[in-house]
């Protein structure tokens, strides 16, 4: 068996084309373009790359972007004050604070300070709570993007045995909620899970989001499984690798995401979708 690639780059490009057309329709009807504010604190190299990709995607889709580069030494009050101003700015539909944040900043306080209807990352307790209840408004970007990838396979997810490796608030937990909404049977594995290979081997749908290079061995993969590798890690040789041993997994899986080019582009495209949804459904 040779796995088919889940080409996140191609699917994300299609999503962005659709967004561009919807933005153009708004402008043609006399309605302003959606606005996205992105706050970068400090000079983290990876974060700068992510922000640059978001800036480019905004330009390509016609979404107005407002970027705020703050020094690493910024005080919590200064950052929260900026968020307050953006919360009240009628030109801003979405606010994103790029992570990670420096140690003097309380990440949870920052997330909770963003107005839920502008929380295009989908991290606010209100939005996660709505997702848990099955009545989502703004859904976390990476899990929503993963669901789009899964839907592109044409595989019926209802009743599938799904295993999520990683229990973070950013990916693992909301990913489990998304899979439950799709009526999968869901297992979440984490640092205290016993016999991880056995858990992985049961998965018809496997989502891995740990940030540990090559944690998941190809021999663990159930034949015919769908494998989505959210992890992206810098190998000592400089190459980017995922949490799954890609080459070995390809011999057993039916579908698999590449790293890079799988989940990453979907996260950016979904952020733009959330921004447009916020403009259309919540702010008009």
C-alpha positions as CSV (number, residue, x, y, z in Angstrom):
1,X,0.0,0.0,0.0
2,X,1.2,3.5,-0.8
3,X,-0.6,6.3,0.9
4,X,-2.3,9.1,-1.0
5,X,-1.1,12.6,0.0
6,X,-3.6,15.0,1.7
7,X,-2.3,18.1,-0.1
8,X,-3.1,20.9,2.3
9,X,-1.4,23.4,0.1
10,X,-3.7,22.7,-2.8
11,X,-6.9,22.6,-0.7
12,X,-5.9,25.8,1.2
13,X,-5.3,27.5,-2.2
14,X,-8.8,26.6,-3.2
15,X,-10.3,27.9,0.1
16,X,-8.4,31.2,-0.4
17,X,-9.7,31.6,-3.9
18,X,-13.2,31.2,-2.6
19,X,-12.6,33.8,0.1
20,X,-11.2,36.2,-2.4
21,X,-14.4,35.9,-4.5
22,X,-16.6,36.4,-1.4
23,X,-14.6,39.5,-0.4
24,X,-14.9,40.9,-3.9
25,X,-18.7,40.4,-3.7
26,X,-18.8,42.3,-0.4
27,X,-16.9,45.2,-2.0
28,X,-19.1,45.2,-5.1
29,X,-22.2,45.5,-2.8
30,X,-20.7,48.5,-1.0
31,X,-19.6,46.6,2.1
32,X,-16.1,46.9,3.5
33,X,-13.5,44.1,3.3
34,X,-13.1,42.0,6.5
35,X,-10.2,43.2,8.8
36,X,-7.7,41.0,10.7
37,X,-5.4,42.3,13.4
38,X,-2.3,40.3,14.2
39,X,-0.1,41.0,17.2
40,X,3.5,39.7,17.3
41,X,5.4,40.1,20.6
42,X,9.1,39.7,20.4
43,X,11.4,38.4,17.6
44,X,10.7,34.6,17.7
45,X,11.9,33.4,14.3
46,X,9.2,30.8,13.7
47,X,6.5,33.3,14.7
48,X,7.8,35.8,12.3
49,X,7.5,33.3,9.5
50,X,3.9,32.4,10.5
51,X,3.0,36.1,10.6
52,X,4.6,36.7,7.2
53,X,2.5,33.9,5.8
54,X,-0.6,35.4,7.2
55,X,0.2,38.8,5.9
56,X,0.7,37.3,2.4
57,X,-2.5,35.4,2.6
58,X,-4.4,38.5,3.6
59,X,-3.0,40.4,0.6
60,X,-4.0,37.5,-1.8
61,X,-7.6,37.3,-0.5
62,X,-8.3,41.0,-0.2
63,X,-8.7,40.9,3.6
64,X,-7.5,44.1,5.3
65,X,-4.6,43.3,7.7
66,X,-3.3,45.3,10.6
67,X,0.0,44.1,12.1
68,X,1.4,45.2,15.4
69,X,5.0,44.2,16.2
70,X,5.6,44.7,19.9
71,X,8.9,44.4,21.8
72,X,9.6,41.3,23.8
73,X,9.7,43.5,27.0
74,X,6.2,44.8,26.5
75,X,4.2,45.0,29.7
76,X,1.0,43.0,30.2
77,X,-1.0,46.2,30.6
78,X,0.3,47.6,27.3
79,X,-0.6,44.4,25.4
80,X,-4.1,44.2,27.0
81,X,-4.7,47.9,26.3
82,X,-4.0,47.3,22.6
83,X,-6.4,44.3,22.6
84,X,-9.0,46.5,24.2
85,X,-8.6,49.1,21.4
86,X,-8.9,46.5,18.7
87,X,-12.0,45.0,20.5
88,X,-13.7,48.3,19.9
89,X,-12.4,49.1,16.4
90,X,-15.3,48.6,13.9
91,X,-12.8,47.9,11.1
92,X,-11.4,44.9,12.9
93,X,-13.3,41.6,12.7
94,X,-10.6,39.3,14.0
95,X,-7.8,39.5,16.5
96,X,-4.9,37.1,16.7
97,X,-2.1,37.2,19.2
98,X,0.8,35.1,17.9
99,X,2.1,32.5,20.3
100,X,4.4,31.8,22.0
101,X,4.4,34.9,24.3
102,X,7.3,36.0,26.6
103,X,7.2,34.9,30.2
104,X,5.8,38.1,31.7
105,X,2.6,37.7,29.7
106,X,-0.2,35.5,31.0
107,X,-1.4,33.7,27.9
108,X,-4.8,32.7,29.4
109,X,-5.4,36.4,30.3
110,X,-4.6,37.5,26.8
111,X,-7.0,34.9,25.2
112,X,-9.8,35.8,27.6
113,X,-9.3,39.5,26.9
114,X,-10.1,39.1,23.2
115,X,-13.8,39.6,22.5
116,X,-15.3,36.2,21.6
117,X,-16.8,37.5,18.4
118,X,-13.4,38.6,17.3
119,X,-11.5,35.5,18.6
120,X,-10.7,34.1,15.1
121,X,-8.2,31.7,16.7
122,X,-11.1,30.0,18.4
123,X,-9.3,29.8,21.8
124,X,-11.7,31.8,24.0
125,X,-13.6,29.7,26.6
126,X,-16.8,30.9,25.0
127,X,-15.9,29.5,21.6
128,X,-14.5,26.3,23.0
129,X,-17.6,25.9,25.1
130,X,-19.8,26.4,22.1
131,X,-17.8,23.7,20.2
132,X,-18.2,21.3,23.2
133,X,-21.9,21.8,23.1
134,X,-22.1,21.2,19.3
135,X,-23.2,24.7,18.5
136,X,-19.9,26.3,17.3
137,X,-19.4,29.9,16.2
138,X,-15.7,30.5,15.7
139,X,-13.9,27.1,15.6
140,X,-10.2,26.7,16.4
141,X,-8.2,27.0,13.2
142,X,-6.0,23.9,13.1
143,X,-8.7,21.4,14.1
144,X,-11.2,23.0,11.7
145,X,-8.6,22.8,8.9
146,X,-7.9,19.1,9.8
147,X,-11.7,18.4,9.4
148,X,-11.6,20.0,6.0
149,X,-8.7,17.7,5.0
150,X,-10.5,14.6,6.3
151,X,-13.7,15.6,4.4
152,X,-11.6,15.9,1.2
153,X,-10.9,12.2,1.3
154,X,-14.5,11.3,0.8
155,X,-14.3,8.8,3.7
156,X,-17.4,8.7,5.9
157,X,-16.2,9.6,9.3
158,X,-19.3,8.5,11.2
159,X,-18.4,5.5,13.4
160,X,-14.7,5.6,12.6
161,X,-12.2,4.8,15.4
162,X,-10.3,8.1,15.9
163,X,-7.2,8.5,18.0
164,X,-5.7,12.0,18.8
165,X,-2.2,12.0,20.2
166,X,-1.7,15.2,22.1
167,X,-4.1,16.9,24.5
168,X,-3.2,20.6,24.1
169,X,-5.9,23.4,24.3
170,X,-4.7,24.5,20.8
171,X,-5.1,21.3,18.9
172,X,-5.7,18.1,20.9
173,X,-8.8,18.9,22.9
174,X,-10.7,20.9,20.2
175,X,-9.7,18.2,17.7
176,X,-11.3,15.6,19.8
177,X,-14.5,17.7,20.0
178,X,-14.5,18.1,16.2
179,X,-14.2,14.4,15.7
180,X,-17.0,13.8,18.3
181,X,-19.2,16.2,16.3
182,X,-18.5,14.0,13.2
183,X,-19.7,11.0,15.3
184,X,-16.3,9.2,15.5
185,X,-15.4,7.1,18.5
186,X,-12.6,9.2,20.0
187,X,-9.6,8.3,22.1
188,X,-7.2,11.1,23.3
189,X,-3.6,10.1,24.2
190,X,-1.3,12.2,26.3
191,X,1.9,12.0,28.3
192,X,0.4,9.6,30.9
193,X,-1.0,7.2,28.2
194,X,0.1,3.6,28.7
195,X,1.2,1.6,25.6
196,X,0.9,4.3,23.0
197,X,1.7,1.9,20.1
198,X,-1.4,-0.2,21.0
199,X,-3.6,2.9,21.0
200,X,-2.3,4.1,17.7
201,X,-2.7,0.7,16.1
202,X,-6.5,0.9,16.7
203,X,-6.9,4.2,14.8
204,X,-8.8,4.3,11.5
205,X,-8.2,8.1,11.8
206,X,-5.0,9.2,13.5
207,X,-4.3,12.8,14.4
208,X,-0.9,13.5,15.9
209,X,-0.1,16.9,17.5
210,X,2.7,16.6,20.0
211,X,5.7,18.5,18.6
212,X,8.0,15.4,19.1
213,X,9.9,14.5,15.9
214,X,9.2,11.0,14.7
215,X,7.4,9.9,17.8
216,X,4.9,7.7,15.9
217,X,6.6,4.8,14.1
218,X,5.3,3.5,10.8
219,X,4.9,0.0,12.1
220,X,2.3,1.3,14.6
221,X,-0.1,2.5,11.9
222,X,-3.2,0.5,11.2
223,X,-3.3,-0.5,7.5
224,X,-5.7,1.7,5.6
225,X,-5.7,4.5,8.2
226,X,-5.9,8.2,7.5
227,X,-2.9,9.9,9.2
228,X,-2.8,13.6,9.8
229,X,0.5,14.9,11.2
230,X,0.1,18.3,12.8
231,X,3.6,18.3,14.2
232,X,6.4,20.3,12.5
233,X,9.9,20.0,13.9
234,X,13.4,21.1,12.8
235,X,15.6,18.1,12.4
236,X,19.4,18.5,13.3
237,X,20.1,18.4,9.6
238,X,17.9,21.4,9.1
239,X,15.0,19.5,7.4
240,X,11.5,20.0,8.7
241,X,9.9,16.7,9.9
242,X,6.6,15.7,11.5
243,X,5.7,13.7,14.6
244,X,5.2,10.6,12.4
245,X,7.9,8.7,10.5
246,X,6.5,9.7,7.1
247,X,8.2,7.2,4.8
248,X,7.3,4.1,6.9
249,X,3.8,5.3,7.6
250,X,3.2,5.8,3.8
251,X,3.6,2.0,3.3
252,X,0.6,1.3,5.7
253,X,-1.7,4.3,5.6
254,X,-4.4,5.0,2.9
255,X,-4.0,8.8,3.3
256,X,-1.3,10.9,4.9
257,X,-0.4,14.6,5.2
258,X,3.1,15.7,4.2
259,X,5.3,17.9,6.5
260,X,5.5,20.7,5.5
261,X,2.6,21.3,3.1
262,X,-0.1,19.5,5.0
263,X,-1.8,21.0,8.0
264,X,0.1,24.3,8.1
265,X,-1.4,25.9,5.0
266,X,-4.9,24.8,6.2
267,X,-4.4,26.6,9.5
268,X,-3.7,29.9,7.7
269,X,-6.6,29.4,5.2
270,X,-9.0,28.6,8.1
271,X,-7.9,31.7,10.0
272,X,-9.0,33.7,7.0
273,X,-12.3,31.8,6.8
274,X,-12.9,32.6,10.4
275,X,-12.2,36.2,9.8
276,X,-14.6,36.3,6.9
277,X,-17.3,34.4,8.9
278,X,-16.9,36.9,11.7
279,X,-17.4,39.8,9.3
280,X,-20.4,38.2,7.6
281,X,-22.2,36.6,10.5
282,X,-21.3,38.6,13.5
283,X,-20.4,42.1,12.4
284,X,-21.9,42.6,8.8
